[in-house]
Amino acid sequence: MKKILLVEDDPNLGLLLQDYLQLKGKFDVVLCTDGEEGLKAFSKQEFDLCILDVMMPKKDGFTLGKEIRKINQDVPLIFATAKAMMEDKASAYDLGGDDYITKPFRIEELLLRINALLKRTATKEQNDVTPAQTQFQIGDYVFDYTTQLISYQGIMQKLSTKEAELLRLLCLKKNSVLTREEALLSIWHDDNYFNGRSMDVFLSKLRKYLRDDPKVEILNVHGKGYKLLVN
């Protein structure tokens, strides 16, 4: 049984969602009514997925999501809000959110999104790397895809799952173009605008991790994608 953290300050809606998901989805749902309570629950237990209301007292959903990401970079996050503004959606994905749903929503739609995210997570865990190569030399860096670590002059940098998957694709295409569509479909399974924004955030992080070696650069190839250039 998958365990879900539901953080919703509306007690009626929270109980309704909790009951429905436990009955129909057969999940174990922990309900919290504000962001601080949600963070305490996440710090003490392991969850397979989190549903975070954005507008909450004490700690808003985006702040909570950011703090959850410091603890666990891979747990799927769904943000829920009454706002339908583009800025909110961009913020959700920039923080490492995996999905976004606007209130009012059908509970059945939320259940579909939960199942899709959990299925995607399970597929990634089962279908690891197909090519045999899991270690890559990137200039003076050594990247181990299995452990999700970059080492440089004895200094280790831990990567999130998405960062490791993106860097692996760049390594497999080293000095060649990795198309934006290929990266999005391979990692996010959807090349929509918001996933594109999320990938841009991860690319910025990878550039930061690799900045100490002047021989290494991740280039934007206009209209096509990206190139890991190693001189």
C-alpha positions, 0 to 999 in steps of 0.5 A: 500500500502506497503512503501519501502525505496530504496537506490541506487546510480546509478540514472538509475537503481534506477529510473528503480526499483522505476518505476517497483515496483510502477507499478508492485508491487503497492508499494510506493517507496522512492528513495534515492541516498546515505546512508546519504540521506537514513538514513534521510528518514528512520528517518522521515518516516515509511517503511515496507521494505528497499532495500540497495545498498552496494557500495554507497558514503558517507555511504555504505549499511552495515553501513546504515543497521546497523544504521537502525537496531538501529532505527528499529530491525524488518523492513526487509532489502534486501542488493544489491551489485555487489560483489558475495563474501561470506564475503559480504553475511555473513556481510549482515546476521550478521547485521540483513539483511533478504535477499541478492541479487547480481547484475546484477539481474532480477527485477522480482526476486527482486519483488519475494523476496520482496513479500516473505519477506512481506508475512513472516512478515504478517504471523508472525504478524497474527500468534502470539503465539499458546501456551497460555503461554507468560511469562516465569521464567528463573532463576531470569529473567522474560521474557514477550514474548508479550512485548518482555522484559526481566526483572532482578532485576528491569532492563529491556532489550528490545528484537527484534522480532527474539530474542524474538521468539528464546528465547520463543522456548528455554523457551518452551524446557527449559532443553531440546534440541531445534534442530537447524533445528526446530529453523530455520524453525520456525523463518526464514522458511529456514534452509540455511547457512546464516540464520544459521549464523544470528541465531548464532548472535541472540544466542550470544545476548541472552547469553549476556542478560542472563549472570548475573544469573549463574543459567542460560546458553544457551548450544550448543549441538554438532550436535543437537542444543541448550539447555536453562539450568536453575539450 
